[in-house]
Amino acid sequence: MKYKVLVLSVLAVIIYSCASKSSVPTTEVKNTEPTASTKPAPTVMTAELAEGKSLYENNCAKCHKLYDAKDFSAEEWKPIVSRMQKKAHLDDLAGQKIYNYITMN
């Protein structure tokens, strides 16, 4: 298990370091009608969120079905993740990554 987490962490760092650092310039929208550009942008999957997703899918699915992140609020997820983290024998960092992933929206 430690080997998988280590390999996943190294891959996440490599992917993050290879990502483009340039930003796309934005333009000001003066139209008040809802358009595609005024809708909320989708959440970008960072390396840490990707690791949280992997931890969530690989550890939590061992014992029960995976819940949709929207089934509970961020406040409701805190005790759930804390309790399940202990049962799955995950450290605090892994628990925090899972919590960040399921509450990212």
CNS distance restraints for C-alpha pairs under 8 A (distance, minus, plus):
assign (resid   1 and name CA) (resid   5 and name CA) 6.37 0.50 0.50
assign (resid   2 and name CA) (resid   6 and name CA) 6.05 0.50 0.50
assign (resid   3 and name CA) (resid   7 and name CA) 6.07 0.50 0.50
assign (resid   4 and name CA) (resid   8 and name CA) 5.99 0.50 0.50
assign (resid   5 and name CA) (resid   9 and name CA) 6.00 0.50 0.50
assign (resid   6 and name CA) (resid  10 and name CA) 6.19 0.50 0.50
assign (resid   7 and name CA) (resid  11 and name CA) 6.14 0.50 0.50
assign (resid   8 and name CA) (resid  12 and name CA) 6.07 0.50 0.50
assign (resid   8 and name CA) (resid  51 and name CA) 7.00 0.50 0.50
assign (resid   9 and name CA) (resid  13 and name CA) 6.25 0.50 0.50
assign (resid   9 and name CA) (resid  51 and name CA) 7.33 0.50 0.50
assign (resid  10 and name CA) (resid  14 and name CA) 6.22 0.50 0.50
assign (resid  11 and name CA) (resid  15 and name CA) 6.07 0.50 0.50
assign (resid  12 and name CA) (resid  16 and name CA) 6.00 0.50 0.50
assign (resid  12 and name CA) (resid  47 and name CA) 5.07 0.50 0.50
assign (resid  12 and name CA) (resid  48 and name CA) 7.23 0.50 0.50
assign (resid  12 and name CA) (resid  50 and name CA) 7.79 0.50 0.50
assign (resid  12 and name CA) (resid  51 and name CA) 7.11 0.50 0.50
assign (resid  13 and name CA) (resid  17 and name CA) 6.01 0.50 0.50
assign (resid  13 and name CA) (resid  47 and name CA) 7.06 0.50 0.50
assign (resid  14 and name CA) (resid  18 and name CA) 6.19 0.50 0.50
assign (resid  15 and name CA) (resid  19 and name CA) 6.30 0.50 0.50
assign (resid  15 and name CA) (resid  47 and name CA) 7.13 0.50 0.50
assign (resid  16 and name CA) (resid  46 and name CA) 7.52 0.50 0.50
assign (resid  16 and name CA) (resid  47 and name CA) 5.92 0.50 0.50
assign (resid  29 and name CA) (resid  37 and name CA) 7.89 0.50 0.50
assign (resid  29 and name CA) (resid  38 and name CA) 7.94 0.50 0.50
assign (resid  34 and name CA) (resid  38 and name CA) 6.03 0.50 0.50
assign (resid  34 and name CA) (resid  39 and name CA) 7.21 0.50 0.50
assign (resid  35 and name CA) (resid  39 and name CA) 6.66 0.50 0.50
assign (resid  43 and name CA) (resid 104 and name CA) 7.42 0.50 0.50
assign (resid  43 and name CA) (resid 105 and name CA) 7.13 0.50 0.50
assign (resid  45 and name CA) (resid  49 and name CA) 5.74 0.50 0.50
assign (resid  45 and name CA) (resid  50 and name CA) 6.09 0.50 0.50
assign (resid  46 and name CA) (resid  50 and name CA) 6.08 0.50 0.50
assign (resid  47 and name CA) (resid  51 and name CA) 6.18 0.50 0.50
assign (resid  48 and name CA) (resid  52 and name CA) 6.17 0.50 0.50
assign (resid  48 and name CA) (resid  97 and name CA) 6.63 0.50 0.50
assign (resid  49 and name CA) (resid  53 and name CA) 6.10 0.50 0.50
assign (resid  49 and name CA) (resid  97 and name CA) 6.67 0.50 0.50
assign (resid  49 and name CA) (resid  98 and name CA) 7.82 0.50 0.50
assign (resid  49 and name CA) (resid 100 and name CA) 6.77 0.50 0.50
assign (resid  49 and name CA) (resid 101 and name CA) 5.07 0.50 0.50
assign (resid  50 and name CA) (resid  54 and name CA) 6.20 0.50 0.50
assign (resid  50 and name CA) (resid 101 and name CA) 7.60 0.50 0.50
assign (resid  51 and name CA) (resid  55 and name CA) 6.09 0.50 0.50
assign (resid  51 and name CA) (resid  97 and name CA) 7.04 0.50 0.50
assign (resid  51 and name CA) (resid  98 and name CA) 7.99 0.50 0.50
assign (resid  52 and name CA) (resid  56 and name CA) 5.99 0.50 0.50
assign (resid  52 and name CA) (resid  94 and name CA) 7.15 0.50 0.50
assign (resid  52 and name CA) (resid  97 and name CA) 4.49 0.50 0.50
assign (resid  52 and name CA) (resid  98 and name CA) 4.31 0.50 0.50
assign (resid  52 and name CA) (resid  99 and name CA) 7.52 0.50 0.50
assign (resid  52 and name CA) (resid 100 and name CA) 7.05 0.50 0.50
assign (resid  52 and name CA) (resid 101 and name CA) 5.29 0.50 0.50
assign (resid  53 and name CA) (resid  57 and name CA) 6.06 0.50 0.50
assign (resid  53 and name CA) (resid  98 and name CA) 6.50 0.50 0.50
assign (resid  53 and name CA) (resid 101 and name CA) 5.94 0.50 0.50
assign (resid  53 and name CA) (resid 102 and name CA) 7.76 0.50 0.50
assign (resid  54 and name CA) (resid  58 and name CA) 5.89 0.50 0.50
assign (resid  55 and name CA) (resid  59 and name CA) 5.69 0.50 0.50
assign (resid  55 and name CA) (resid  60 and name CA) 7.67 0.50 0.50
assign (resid  55 and name CA) (resid  94 and name CA) 7.20 0.50 0.50
assign (resid  55 and name CA) (resid  97 and name CA) 7.95 0.50 0.50
assign (resid  55 and name CA) (resid  98 and name CA) 6.46 0.50 0.50
assign (resid  56 and name CA) (resid  60 and name CA) 5.41 0.50 0.50
assign (resid  56 and name CA) (resid  61 and name CA) 7.43 0.50 0.50
assign (resid  56 and name CA) (resid  98 and name CA) 5.69 0.50 0.50
assign (resid  57 and name CA) (resid  61 and name CA) 5.64 0.50 0.50
assign (resid  57 and name CA) (resid  66 and name CA) 7.27 0.50 0.50
assign (resid  58 and name CA) (resid  62 and name CA) 6.85 0.50 0.50
assign (resid  59 and name CA) (resid  63 and name CA) 7.92 0.50 0.50
assign (resid  59 and name CA) (resid  88 and name CA) 6.81 0.50 0.50
assign (resid  60 and name CA) (resid  64 and name CA) 6.55 0.50 0.50
assign (resid  60 and name CA) (resid  65 and name CA) 7.66 0.50 0.50
assign (resid  60 and name CA) (resid  66 and name CA) 6.73 0.50 0.50
assign (resid  60 and name CA) (resid  84 and name CA) 7.95 0.50 0.50
assign (resid  60 and name CA) (resid  88 and name CA) 7.62 0.50 0.50
assign (resid  61 and name CA) (resid  65 and name CA) 5.59 0.50 0.50
assign (resid  61 and name CA) (resid  66 and name CA) 5.80 0.50 0.50
assign (resid  67 and name CA) (resid  71 and name CA) 6.77 0.50 0.50
assign (resid  69 and name CA) (resid 102 and name CA) 5.03 0.50 0.50
assign (resid  69 and name CA) (resid 103 and name CA) 6.63 0.50 0.50
assign (resid  72 and name CA) (resid  76 and name CA) 5.63 0.50 0.50
assign (resid  72 and name CA) (resid  77 and name CA) 6.16 0.50 0.50
assign (resid  73 and name CA) (resid  77 and name CA) 6.23 0.50 0.50
assign (resid  73 and name CA) (resid 103 and name CA) 7.71 0.50 0.50
assign (resid  74 and name CA) (resid  78 and name CA) 6.64 0.50 0.50
assign (resid  74 and name CA) (resid 103 and name CA) 5.64 0.50 0.50
assign (resid  75 and name CA) (resid  79 and name CA) 7.92 0.50 0.50
assign (resid  76 and name CA) (resid  80 and name CA) 6.92 0.50 0.50
assign (resid  77 and name CA) (resid  81 and name CA) 5.91 0.50 0.50
assign (resid  77 and name CA) (resid  99 and name CA) 7.21 0.50 0.50
assign (resid  77 and name CA) (resid 103 and name CA) 7.87 0.50 0.50
assign (resid  78 and name CA) (resid  82 and name CA) 6.16 0.50 0.50
assign (resid  78 and name CA) (resid  99 and name CA) 7.23 0.50 0.50
assign (resid  79 and name CA) (resid  83 and name CA) 5.97 0.50 0.50
assign (resid  80 and name CA) (resid  84 and name CA) 6.09 0.50 0.50
assign (resid  81 and name CA) (resid  85 and name CA) 5.71 0.50 0.50
assign (resid  81 and name CA) (resid  95 and name CA) 6.56 0.50 0.50
assign (resid  81 and name CA) (resid  98 and name CA) 7.63 0.50 0.50
assign (resid  81 and name CA) (resid  99 and name CA) 6.53 0.50 0.50
assign (resid  82 and name CA) (resid  86 and name CA) 6.64 0.50 0.50
assign (resid  82 and name CA) (resid  95 and name CA) 7.00 0.50 0.50
assign (resid  83 and name CA) (resid  87 and name CA) 6.67 0.50 0.50
assign (resid  84 and name CA) (resid  88 and name CA) 6.05 0.50 0.50
assign (resid  85 and name CA) (resid  89 and name CA) 6.04 0.50 0.50
assign (resid  85 and name CA) (resid  90 and name CA) 5.18 0.50 0.50
assign (resid  85 and name CA) (resid  91 and name CA) 7.26 0.50 0.50
assign (resid  85 and name CA) (resid  92 and name CA) 7.81 0.50 0.50
assign (resid  85 and name CA) (resid  95 and name CA) 5.78 0.50 0.50
assign (resid  86 and name CA) (resid  90 and name CA) 6.28 0.50 0.50
assign (resid  90 and name CA) (resid  94 and name CA) 6.02 0.50 0.50
assign (resid  90 and name CA) (resid  95 and name CA) 6.45 0.50 0.50
assign (resid  91 and name CA) (resid  95 and name CA) 6.34 0.50 0.50
assign (resid  92 and name CA) (resid  96 and name CA) 6.05 0.50 0.50
assign (resid  93 and name CA) (resid  97 and name CA) 6.23 0.50 0.50
assign (resid  94 and name CA) (resid  98 and name CA) 6.25 0.50 0.50
assign (resid  95 and name CA) (resid  99 and name CA) 6.15 0.50 0.50
assign (resid  96 and name CA) (resid 100 and name CA) 6.03 0.50 0.50
assign (resid  97 and name CA) (resid 101 and name CA) 6.15 0.50 0.50
assign (resid  98 and name CA) (resid 102 and name CA) 6.28 0.50 0.50
assign (resid  99 and name CA) (resid 103 and name CA) 6.08 0.50 0.50
assign (resid 100 and name CA) (resid 104 and name CA) 5.80 0.50 0.50
